[in-house]
Amino acid sequence: MATRTFLVAALLSTLAVAPEREPASEGAESRIVLEVSELNNDAGRIVALLYTSATGFPRDTEACDDYRTAEISGGKARTSFSNLPAGTYAVLVFHDEDRNGKLKTNFIGMPKEGVGVTNNGSGLPRFSKAKFEVSAGAAVTKKVRINYL
């Protein structure tokens, strides 16, 4: 019985760390660099959420494919996603002032913390307006302005 429990636990632990997508072919990994600006203050950090489809974008932060956090200095922050396959991406960035890892919203779902998306669209961000293409082996830099309501 103890052996079976150990085997099940070992199997489950490998599933938890298995990648969700196929790795890019060797030498073809891409990189996205985010330069985030117009943060109101240096409190907290930024959280950058990477999406590969419209599913969950932008409201379901747990539906993102990957995420990064970065410290803020002088109203700016910088982070990157590396070893990415070529494809379509969109990034939502928010100013996590209280460092709880969650975007604070009011009772009608409007953000209480600063938010920005790639391509710097205004209004409710849509994946179709925030998306951009990354080719194999490319390094893409995106500037994201944070907006506060």
Phi, psi and omega per residue, in radians:
M1 nan -0.764 3.128
A2 -1.127 -0.627 3.123
T3 -1.144 -0.748 3.140
R4 -1.112 -0.741 3.112
T5 -1.071 -0.736 3.115
F6 -1.104 -0.769 -3.130
L7 -1.115 -0.736 3.108
V8 -1.111 -0.766 3.126
A9 -1.099 -0.723 3.127
A10 -1.124 -0.741 3.117
L11 -1.104 -0.795 3.140
L12 -1.116 -0.632 -3.141
S13 -1.179 -0.559 3.090
T14 -1.275 -0.563 3.093
L15 -1.173 -0.604 -3.094
A16 -1.174 -0.467 -3.116
V17 -1.855 0.042 3.140
A18 -1.208 2.420 3.133
P19 -1.172 2.589 -3.133
E20 -1.444 -0.393 3.130
R21 -2.204 2.858 3.099
E22 -1.171 2.423 3.089
P23 -1.193 2.648 3.093
A24 -1.194 2.709 3.109
S25 -1.124 2.680 -3.053
E26 -0.981 2.339 3.119
G27 1.466 -0.063 -3.075
A28 -1.901 0.165 -3.103
E29 -1.165 2.458 -3.141
S30 -1.922 2.974 -3.106
R31 -2.483 2.451 3.034
I32 -2.042 2.175 3.086
V33 -1.893 2.279 3.120
L34 -1.922 2.212 3.025
E35 -1.942 1.882 -3.018
V36 -1.772 2.307 -3.101
S37 -2.385 3.058 3.110
E38 1.136 0.589 3.019
L39 -1.358 2.377 -3.074
N40 -1.119 -0.525 -3.103
N41 -2.765 3.092 -3.122
D42 -1.702 0.161 3.131
A43 -1.212 2.532 3.069
G44 1.259 -2.429 -3.089
R45 -2.745 3.057 2.991
I46 -1.784 2.652 3.000
V47 -2.127 2.189 3.127
A48 -1.950 2.152 -3.102
L49 -1.922 2.147 -3.102
L50 -1.717 2.220 3.114
Y51 -2.086 2.514 3.071
T52 -1.917 -0.012 3.086
S53 -2.694 2.995 -3.127
A54 -1.262 -0.252 -3.103
T55 -1.025 2.001 3.099
G56 1.485 -0.218 -3.093
F57 -1.396 2.263 -0.038
P58 -1.796 -0.056 -2.961
R59 -1.338 -0.600 -3.091
D60 -1.658 1.616 -3.075
T61 -1.184 -0.381 3.119
E62 -1.383 -0.175 3.120
A63 -1.503 -0.027 -3.118
C64 -1.157 2.734 -3.133
D65 -1.497 -0.446 3.131
D66 -2.846 2.871 3.097
Y67 -2.626 2.805 3.060
R68 -2.447 2.711 2.990
T69 -2.159 2.703 3.111
A70 -2.660 2.592 3.091
E71 -1.314 2.723 -3.113
I72 -1.874 2.423 3.076
S73 -2.523 2.156 3.127
G74 1.104 0.558 3.128
G75 1.320 0.260 -3.123
K76 -2.369 2.768 3.062
A77 -2.615 2.793 -3.134
R78 -2.510 2.390 3.070
T79 -2.656 3.014 -3.131
S80 -2.637 2.777 3.017
F81 -2.040 2.184 -3.090
S82 -2.046 2.944 3.091
N83 1.002 0.740 -3.134
L84 -1.665 2.514 3.000
P85 -1.304 2.763 3.049
A86 -1.017 2.534 3.129
G87 2.889 -2.952 3.136
T88 -1.780 2.329 -3.097
Y89 -2.395 2.738 2.949
A90 -2.505 2.564 -3.114
V91 -2.244 2.313 3.004
L92 -1.857 2.280 3.121
V93 -2.121 2.361 3.031
F94 -2.325 2.678 -3.141
H95 -1.519 1.776 -3.113
D96 -1.495 1.312 -3.039
E97 -1.072 -0.600 -3.105
D98 -1.666 0.060 3.087
R99 0.998 0.569 3.110
N100 -1.640 -0.042 3.104
G101 1.369 0.070 -3.101
K102 -2.187 2.508 3.074
L103 -1.353 2.049 3.114
K104 -1.295 2.367 3.081
T105 -2.289 2.801 3.081
N106 -1.517 -3.013 -3.034
F107 -1.140 -0.326 3.088
I108 -1.831 0.168 3.056
G109 1.566 0.117 3.102
M110 -1.387 2.426 -3.102
P111 -1.154 2.404 3.058
K112 -1.708 -0.145 3.082
E113 -2.000 2.778 -3.129
G114 -1.119 2.511 -3.091
V115 -2.405 2.570 3.024
G116 -2.620 2.777 3.105
V117 -2.336 2.801 3.057
T118 -1.066 2.601 -3.050
N119 1.227 0.024 3.000
N120 0.876 0.773 3.068
G121 -1.182 2.808 3.100
S122 -1.963 2.913 -3.084
G123 1.301 -2.867 3.118
L124 -1.147 2.040 -3.093
P125 -1.157 2.390 3.055
R126 -2.004 2.556 3.124
F127 -0.992 -0.723 -3.096
S128 -1.051 -0.507 3.129
K129 -1.601 -0.412 -3.099
A130 -1.645 -0.230 -3.035
K131 -1.296 2.724 3.079
F132 -2.677 2.752 -3.108
E133 -1.688 2.505 3.044
V134 -2.205 2.124 3.123
S135 -1.506 2.839 -3.132
A136 -1.001 2.271 3.093
G137 1.341 0.049 -3.079
A138 -1.466 2.672 2.979
A139 -2.032 1.987 -3.078
V140 -1.932 2.265 3.069
T141 -1.874 2.227 3.118
K142 -2.093 2.310 3.064
K143 -1.658 2.251 -3.119
V144 -2.144 2.139 3.067
R145 -1.653 2.323 3.109
I146 -1.541 2.346 3.119
N147 -2.029 2.499 3.117
Y148 -2.086 2.484 3.091
L149 -1.570 nan nan
